[in-house]
Amino acid sequence: MYGLYDKEGILRFVDSDKDACIAYAELFELGSTNYCLMDLGNDTKEVKKY
């Protein structure tokens, strides 16, 4: 799972495909200096609510 964050640290897009995240950045004309692509991992654990 990948997440695309803008230069202000706001999550803009999440997808399991890295290329889809990059295509999203290109769609909105975000240059590579204006975003950060992060591998979010798939091994998240559910948090119990009390």
Order of alpha helices (4+ residues) and beta strands (2+ residues): beta-beta-alpha-beta
